[in-house]
Amino acid sequence: MLTSEVESYEAVRRLAAGVALDQVLDVTDPDSWIGLDSVVRELAWQRPEMFPSNASLSGRRTNWGPDRSLLTFIWPRKPGDAELALALCHPDGRIREAALNHAEERPALLALVVIRCADWVGPVRDRARAVLAGTPPYRLAAHAALILRVGRRSRGDFAQELLTGALRAGPVALTEALLDSGDRDTARLAHRVAVGRGLLPAARLARTAARHRDVVVQSLCAEAAVATLGEGTSDEFTEVVVPLLGSRQPQVRSAGVTALRRTGRHSEAEPYLTDRSAVVRACARWVLRQGGTDPAPLYRVLCADPAARPAAAVGLGECGVREDAELVRTLLAHPDPGVCASAVAGLRALDAVRVDDVLPLLDDPSAAVVRQATAALRPWLDRVPHELLRALLAEDRPRHQRVAAIRLLRAAGVYVQG
């Protein structure tokens, strides 16, 4: 990517001198092409001698619209790729259009043709689209990241639709090659097409959902994997459900928990009642209810000895009744910070917070406990003594306590410099 004014100027100067494109910029990086287009427009006004101009081209009349005619230009000789690249980025639309007439069968310049497909000048845009329409699918795929980047522009839909159509109708290998793309939007599109075409087996969908770094791909593949399940054979469970349940991502684990109902294993949702994610806990409760089990009594048993499963208190708060508040409240004094934090969250869920019970927790050494206490006290700011909060601002206090005090004071309308 062109990262500075000096670097940008030097890149354009070298192109004007005829240096090959791949020696001037990273031709695999969409930002490099977009940066070149932007830089040339700026420099063309400041240093016009570096670029193709009316003086170096011959002119002819052509109609650009029903009400006006403008000049377009043609080269008296065949331009090189570097010269043509500068012309394709030129601020004069007539020169950009003339350059497009030479851009067919110039694979090195296809990226700039893609950019011109979203050009603000109609004739330039139309000519670029005509050139791109005849491009082989494999070349479109090679510029997928740029096409999708340009697709965000107001006139960028043409190239994006062309690419999507090529992947949907083209060889399987074309889509397969993009599945592992490092570009987020490209990977998303490739997986959408692959799922739509049924190219990926259930086991691979599950593995991808469990391991992929992008949340959109995770959700897409998890849903597709679950949709393939039948009545829950052991092979299906091992290949599809187990990887989903083992994922670190909540939305993927929740898909795995939901799949337990589809496979007839309702009771196996019980361990996920105390998952760290609220979404997963909710799915586990739903699956158990579908199997005829009320999760609330299970939570009450777990709260009797919550050390092994600290989230039991918040789970009970999410599905329990008002009478459960006293059981949850007893856990505020539990020595395990996870249990204590969960208890505060459980009381919030039950709408049973008592200010006097929670205030002392602002002084807790656990950041998790203090965060939950802060959230619980926000609706009760008129009952939180400002002197107590100001005492927590002392420099010898742990950072999480000072942050909590600042947030509560600011929420109460008290200016605090933080």
C-alpha positions, 0 to 999 in steps of 0.5 A: 500500500502507498503509505506516505506522500513521498512514497506515493510520489515515488511510485508514480514517478517510477511508473511514469518512467516505465518501471513495471507495475509489480516492481512499484507496488504490491499488486496482490494488495487491493489497497495498493491499487486503490491508493494508486488511483487516489494518488494519481488523481492528486498528482495529475494536477500538481505535476501534469508533465508526468501523465498522458495529456491531450498534447500526447494523444490524438482526439476525436468526437464522441457522444457522451450523452444526449445533450453534450459531446466531449472529446475522447482520445486515442494513443498514436502508439500502443502504450505500455502497462505502466503508462496505461495504469497512470492513464486509467487513474487520470482525473480526466474522464476522457483519458480514462475512457481512452485507456480502457480501449487498450485495457482488454487482454491486459491482465496486469491492469485488470485491478484498475478496470475493476475500479473504473467499473464504479467510476463516477463518469458514465461512459468510463463506467460503461466501457470498464464494465464491458471490458470486465464482462469478458474477463475469464472467471479465474481472473475475476477470482484472483481480484476478489478482495478488490472487487468486494472492496469496490463493491462497497461504493455507490456504483460498485455492484456490477463487478461484485455481481459478476464475481458472485455469478462466476463463483456460483456457476463456475468450476468448484475449484474456483470457489474452493481456492477462495475459502482460505482467503486471508481477506475477510469479505472474500472468505465470507463470499466463498463460504456463502457460495460453497454452502449454497452449492452444497460443496462442503460435507457436514464434517468439514462445515463443523470443523470450519465453524469451530475453528474459523477466525471470522464470526460470519463464517462460523455462524454460516457453517454451523447452521449449515452443519446442523441442517445436515443432521438426521436422527443422530447417528453416532457418526453424525454426532462425532463428526458434526455435533462434537466439534461444534460443542467444543468451539471457543465461540459462543454462537458455534457452541449454541448451534451445537447445543441446539443440535442435541435436540435434533439428534435426540440427546436432550439430556446432554445439554445439562452441562451447558446450563452453566456455560460462560455464554448467556446464549449457550445457557439459553439454548441448553435450557430450551433443549432440556425443556424440549426433552421434558426437563425443567432447568430451574430445579437443576440450577437450584441443586447446583447453587447448593455447591457452585464451586465447580460450576460458578455460573449456576447462580446467573443461570438460576437468575435467568430462569428462576422465580423471585423466591430464588433470590434468597438462594442466589443472595447467599452466594454473594459471600462465596470465596470464589470470585466467579461464584460471587460475580455470577450471584450479582448477575443472577440478582440483576436478572431476577430484578432483586438487587439490594444496594446495601448487599452490593455496595461492599463488592466495589471494594472486592479484589476481583475485577469480575466481581467489581464489574458486576457490582458496577452494573448492578448499582447503575440503576440505584445511583441516588443511593450510592454515596459519592464519598465511598466512590471518591475513596475508591479513586485513591492512587493506591486502589486497584485499577478496576476499582478506580475505573468502577468509581469513575463510571458510577460518578460520571453516570451520576453526573459528577465530572471526574478526570480519568 
